[in-house]
Each structure stands twice: as C-alpha cells, then as structure tokens.
Amino acid sequence: MFRFLFGNKASAAQMKRETQRETIERAQKEINEILATLTPKARITIYPEEGTFAIELPEQMPDEAKALPAPTTETAG
C-alpha cells in the first residue's frame, strides 16, 4: 500500500563490501603503479614499529611542471 513512499526494497542492488585485505591489496597496487612512473623516484620510509610508511615526493612532480605558466619575456623598465 505504501510502496510508493518507501520504495521497493527487493529491487535495491546489493554492493559487495570490500574486505580489509582487498582494500590494502588494491591500495598497494595503485600506489605502486603511480610510484613506478615517477622520475625522480620518491623516497619511501617504513616504520615497522608503528606499522606505517611515509612517501617523500620530489620537489616538483612531472605533471606540475607542465602546469606552470610560461615565463614572461617582459623586461623590467
């Protein structure tokens, strides 16, 4: 009777919940794909006692160099 208000519960698509293992494996794969393309390479420090790691990126990333504005040819006068 009130289906138009609450919707049809049976037709709702169920999303598969990602496990912690799947999340870590996916994130590691994505990070490795990105880091493999960097020149110069990033510095990676692992802290086993904390279970963490840090990534030190280069001063300027390759795609940032392309985004910089062109230098001006004006002279100060």
C-alpha positions in Angstrom: 0.0 0.0 0.0 2.8 2.5 0.9 5.3 1.1 -1.6 5.4 4.4 -3.4 6.7 6.1 -0.2 9.3 3.6 0.9 10.3 2.1 -2.5 10.6 -1.5 -3.4 13.2 -3.0 -1.0 13.6 -6.1 -3.1 14.9 -4.2 -6.1 17.8 -2.4 -4.3 21.2 -3.6 -5.7 23.5 -5.0 -3.1 27.1 -3.8 -3.2 29.8 -6.2 -2.3 31.7 -4.9 0.8 35.5 -4.9 0.3 37.5 -6.8 2.9 40.5 -5.2 4.7 42.8 -7.5 2.7 41.2 -6.4 -0.6 41.4 -2.7 0.4 45.2 -3.0 1.2 46.0 -5.0 -1.9 44.1 -2.5 -4.1 45.7 0.5 -2.5 49.2 -1.1 -2.7 48.7 -1.8 -6.4 47.5 1.7 -7.1 50.5 3.3 -5.2 53.0 1.0 -6.9 51.6 1.9 -10.4 52.0 5.6 -9.6 55.4 5.4 -8.0 56.8 3.3 -10.9 56.1 6.2 -13.3 57.9 8.9 -11.2 61.2 10.4 -12.2 63.0 11.1 -10.0 61.8 8.3 -7.7 60.1 9.1 -4.4 61.8 8.1 -1.1 59.8 5.6 0.9 60.5 5.2 4.7 58.9 2.3 6.5 58.2 2.4 10.3 57.7 -1.3 11.3 57.1 -0.5 15.0 54.2 1.8 14.1 53.0 -0.2 11.0 53.2 2.9 8.8 55.2 4.3 6.0 55.9 7.7 4.6 56.5 8.8 1.0 58.7 11.8 0.3 57.9 13.1 -3.1 60.2 15.1 -5.3 60.2 18.9 -5.1 58.3 19.1 -8.3 56.2 16.4 -9.9 56.4 15.8 -13.7 52.8 16.8 -14.3 53.2 20.0 -12.2 56.0 21.2 -14.5 53.6 21.1 -17.4 51.0 23.1 -15.4 53.3 26.0 -14.7 52.7 29.2 -16.6 55.1 30.1 -19.4 57.9 32.5 -18.4 57.2 36.1 -19.4 59.6 37.8 -21.9 58.9 41.3 -20.5 61.8 43.3 -19.2 61.6 45.5 -16.2 61.9 49.1 -17.1 
